[in-house]
């Protein structure tokens, strides 16, 4: 079973600055051929969507427009 693993501790970010949210797949696998969807609260609230090797911005929440990439 494929899992997304993030850091085991909280990350600190400064307002207005970039932050990298590190994660990896377990077991290790190349994610370029996968569909990755980061959602907030429900399927209709998309923070970021990645499919077919590229970022898909069409359904992204306005609050995150221009602020995310994979």
N, C-alpha and C positions, 0 to 999 in steps of 0.2 A: 504494500500500500504506500502510495506516494504522499509525503507530508511536507508542508512548508514549515521550516523551523526558524524562529527569530531569536533575538538575544534573550537571555534569561534574567534580564534586569531592565529597569526603566531607562529610557533615553532622555537626555536633556537637550532642549533646543531653545535658541534665542529668537524672539519674534523678529521677522524680517530677514533672517539668515537661512541658508540652505541647510538641510539635514538629510543624511543618508540613513534609511531604515534597512539595516542589513538583514538578509535572510538567505536561506539555501534550501535546496530540496533534499529530502532524505527518503530513500537512498539517493545518492548523488546522481543527477541526470541533467542533460542539457535542456533548458527551458525554451529554447528558440522555436521548437516545434509544438509547444503547448499553448493552450489558452489560459491566461491568467487574468482573473477579475478580482479587484479589491473593492469590496462594497462596504457601505456604512449602514447599519441597522436593517436594511431590507434590500432585496434584489433591485429595486428601482433607484437606489441611491449609489451610483457608481462613482468611486473615487478615481479608479484607473482601470483600463481594460487593455490587454495586450493579446493580439491574435495574429497568426500567420507571420510572425517575425516582425510585427510593427505595432506601435501604440495606436489605439483606436480612441478618438476623442469625441465622437458624435453623441454618445450618451452620458458623458461625464457631467457630474454636478457642476454648476456654474462656480461655486465656491472654490473648486479645485482647478478650474480652467487655466492652462499655462503654468501650472505649479507641479505637475508630476511627470515622471518618465520612468521607464523600466529598461 
